[in-house]
Amino acid sequence: MKDPIEAAALGIIKAIGEDPAREGLRKTPRRVARALREITAGYGADIDKVFNGAFFKTNYREMVIVKDIAFYSLCEHHMLPFFGKAHVAYIPNGRIVGLSKLPRLVEAFARRLQVQERLTGEIARTLFQKLKPRGVGVVMEAEHLCVSMRGVKNETSFATTSAMVGVFQTDSRVRQEFLDLIKR
């Protein structure tokens, strides 16, 4: 087996006491390798290509929000999934970005081994650096299978993280408007 992820998956199957020659498991190492490469495709993401030059001049100066962006990631501590919704907002400063670029940005950072706190900050800082808006706000809500399936086994908790940059950090009215709008 030349693929190191396939070899590792085969080793795990054997280590937990399963028979890798069993019909349902014969191709599992290959499927695991393919799935892990897809789930962690964010390592190969070129952030400039994510934005693809979709910045447009505008006089619009009010808040832009894309909310309920579904995302899936892997906890870097247990390599178990966490998933939920991201809410991303910014206030333009002479430019806007194509709306589809915000879910693409979320996906580029989510498809890596992550902690939710870092993921939230990476999205906010990157959007702020690339678009140069007056401010950026990101709130992420997620269920972590490492919490619900193992350890404490709490099946009902969600983790919420936020990152506020620019006027979202310095102006409590802007921050509160964002938080109110994503509740609706």
C-alpha positions in Angstrom: 0.0 0.0 0.0 1.7 3.2 -1.2 -0.8 5.7 0.1 0.2 6.6 3.7 -3.4 7.5 4.7 -4.7 4.2 3.3 -1.9 2.4 5.3 -2.8 4.3 8.4 -6.5 3.5 8.0 -5.6 -0.2 7.5 -3.5 -0.1 10.7 -6.4 1.5 12.7 -8.8 -1.2 11.4 -6.4 -3.9 12.6 -5.7 -2.1 15.9 -9.3 -2.0 17.0 -9.6 -5.7 16.4 -11.5 -5.8 13.1 -10.7 -8.0 10.1 -9.7 -5.7 7.2 -10.4 -8.6 4.8 -14.0 -8.6 5.8 -16.3 -7.8 2.8 -17.5 -4.4 4.2 -13.9 -3.3 5.1 -11.9 -4.4 2.1 -12.0 -1.0 0.4 -12.4 1.1 3.5 -8.8 2.3 3.7 -9.1 3.7 0.2 -12.4 5.3 1.0 -11.0 6.8 4.3 -8.0 8.3 2.4 -10.3 9.8 -0.2 -12.7 11.2 2.4 -9.8 12.7 4.5 -8.3 14.4 1.5 -11.7 16.0 0.7 -12.4 17.0 4.3 -9.0 18.6 4.6 -8.8 20.2 1.1 -8.5 23.6 2.8 -4.8 23.1 3.2 -4.5 23.5 -0.6 -6.8 26.5 -0.8 -5.3 29.6 -2.4 -7.2 32.4 -0.6 -6.6 34.8 -3.5 -8.3 32.3 -5.8 -11.1 32.0 -3.3 -11.8 35.7 -3.8 -11.0 35.4 -7.5 -10.8 39.2 -7.8 -14.5 39.6 -7.1 -14.1 43.0 -5.4 -16.3 45.8 -6.7 -16.3 49.5 -6.1 -19.4 50.9 -4.4 -20.8 53.8 -2.3 -22.7 51.3 -0.2 -21.7 51.9 3.5 -24.2 49.7 5.5 -23.7 46.3 6.9 -23.5 43.3 4.6 -24.3 39.9 6.2 -24.3 36.4 4.9 -25.7 34.2 7.7 -26.4 30.5 8.2 -23.4 29.4 6.2 -23.2 25.6 6.8 -19.7 24.4 7.5 -18.0 21.1 8.5 -14.6 20.7 10.1 -12.4 18.3 12.0 -11.4 18.9 15.6 -7.6 19.0 15.7 -7.6 17.3 19.1 -9.6 14.1 18.3 -10.0 14.3 14.5 -13.8 14.1 15.0 -16.2 16.3 13.1 -17.6 19.6 14.3 -20.2 21.4 12.2 -22.7 24.2 12.3 -23.4 27.6 10.9 -21.2 30.7 10.4 -22.5 34.3 10.2 -20.2 36.7 8.4 -20.7 40.5 8.2 -18.7 43.5 7.1 -19.2 47.2 6.5 -17.8 48.3 3.2 -15.2 51.0 2.8 -15.6 51.7 -0.9 -15.6 48.1 -2.0 -17.8 45.0 -1.7 -17.0 41.4 -2.4 -19.2 38.9 -4.3 -21.5 37.3 -1.8 -20.6 33.7 -2.7 -17.0 34.4 -1.7 -18.0 34.5 2.0 -19.1 30.8 2.1 -16.1 29.9 0.1 -13.8 31.6 2.6 -15.5 29.8 5.5 -15.0 26.5 3.7 -11.4 27.1 2.9 -10.5 27.5 6.6 -13.0 24.9 7.9 -11.6 22.1 5.7 -8.5 21.8 7.9 -7.8 20.3 11.3 -9.1 23.1 13.5 -10.3 24.5 16.7 -13.4 26.6 16.4 -11.8 29.6 18.0 -9.0 29.8 15.5 -11.4 29.1 12.6 -13.5 32.1 13.6 -10.5 34.4 13.8 -9.0 33.3 10.6 -12.1 34.1 8.6 -12.5 37.5 10.2 -8.8 38.6 9.8 -8.6 37.3 6.3 -11.7 39.1 5.1 -10.5 42.3 6.8 -7.1 42.1 5.2 -8.3 41.3 1.7 -11.4 43.6 1.4 -10.1 46.4 3.7 -13.7 47.2 5.0 -14.5 49.4 8.0 -15.0 46.2 10.0 -15.8 42.5 10.1 -17.8 40.4 12.4 -17.9 36.6 12.5 -20.0 34.4 14.7 -19.8 30.6 14.5 -22.1 28.1 16.2 -21.2 24.4 16.1 -21.8 21.0 17.5 -18.7 19.1 18.3 -18.8 15.3 18.1 -15.8 15.1 20.4 -18.1 16.5 23.1 -21.3 14.6 22.3 -19.8 11.2 21.4 -17.0 10.8 23.9 -15.7 12.3 27.1 -18.6 14.3 28.7 -21.1 12.8 26.2 -23.2 16.0 26.2 -25.5 15.6 23.2 -27.2 19.0 23.4 -24.5 21.6 23.7 -23.3 24.0 21.0 -20.2 26.1 21.0 -20.4 29.7 19.9 -17.4 31.8 19.1 -17.0 35.3 17.7 -14.4 37.5 16.2 -14.9 41.2 15.8 -12.4 43.4 13.8 -12.4 47.2 13.1 -15.7 49.0 14.0 -17.3 45.7 15.1 -14.7 45.7 17.9 -14.6 49.4 18.7 -18.3 50.4 18.3 -20.7 48.5 20.5 -23.7 49.7 18.5 -22.3 48.1 15.3 -21.6 44.9 17.2 -25.1 44.9 18.7 -26.7 45.5 15.3 -24.9 42.5 13.9 -25.8 40.3 16.8 -29.4 41.3 16.6 -29.6 40.7 12.8 -28.2 37.2 13.0 -30.8 36.2 15.6 -33.7 36.8 13.2 
